[in-house]
Amino acid sequence: MWFIVKNNTGHCQIVSSDQIPADNAEILEQWGSFTSSEEAIAHRVGLIRAGKCQPQ
């Protein structure tokens, strides 16, 4: 499973379920779960276009 997480700098990263940090204090928002990284990438592009995430 794949997730999109937004950190305190406003950037969104795509991470697998085992990469989500145990200390969730750095995560402002989280979207997912997605079945593939490609699906997560497509949703991240949409979040950037909607102004919810900053491009890296």
C-alpha positions as CSV (number, residue, x, y, z in Angstrom):
1,M,0.0,0.0,0.0
2,W,1.1,3.5,-0.8
3,F,0.4,6.8,0.9
4,I,1.0,10.5,0.3
5,V,2.1,12.4,3.4
6,K,2.5,16.1,3.8
7,N,5.3,17.3,6.1
8,N,5.7,20.6,7.9
9,T,7.4,22.2,4.9
10,G,4.4,21.7,2.8
11,H,6.0,19.1,0.5
12,C,4.2,15.8,-0.1
13,Q,6.0,12.5,-0.4
14,I,4.9,9.1,-1.6
15,V,5.8,6.4,0.9
16,S,5.0,2.8,1.3
17,S,3.1,1.7,4.4
18,D,6.3,0.5,6.1
19,Q,8.0,3.8,5.5
20,I,5.5,6.0,7.4
21,P,7.4,7.4,10.3
22,A,6.5,6.2,13.8
23,D,6.7,9.8,15.0
24,N,3.7,11.2,13.2
25,A,4.4,14.7,14.6
26,E,6.1,15.6,11.2
27,I,3.0,14.6,9.2
28,L,0.5,17.4,8.7
29,E,-1.9,15.5,6.3
30,Q,-2.0,12.0,4.9
31,W,-3.9,10.6,1.8
32,G,-4.3,7.0,0.8
33,S,-4.1,4.1,0.7
34,F,-3.3,3.5,-2.9
35,T,-2.7,0.1,-4.5
36,S,0.3,1.3,-6.6
37,S,3.0,4.0,-6.6
38,E,1.7,5.1,-10.0
39,E,-1.8,5.8,-8.6
40,A,-0.2,7.7,-5.7
41,I,1.9,9.8,-8.1
42,A,-1.3,10.7,-10.1
43,H,-3.0,11.8,-6.9
44,R,0.0,13.8,-5.7
45,V,0.0,15.7,-9.0
46,G,-3.7,16.5,-8.4
47,L,-2.9,17.7,-4.9
48,I,-0.1,20.0,-6.2
49,R,-2.5,21.4,-8.8
50,A,-5.1,22.0,-6.2
51,G,-2.6,23.9,-4.0
52,K,-2.6,21.4,-1.2
53,C,1.1,20.4,-1.7
54,Q,4.2,22.2,-2.8
55,P,6.2,20.8,-5.7
56,Q,9.6,19.6,-4.8
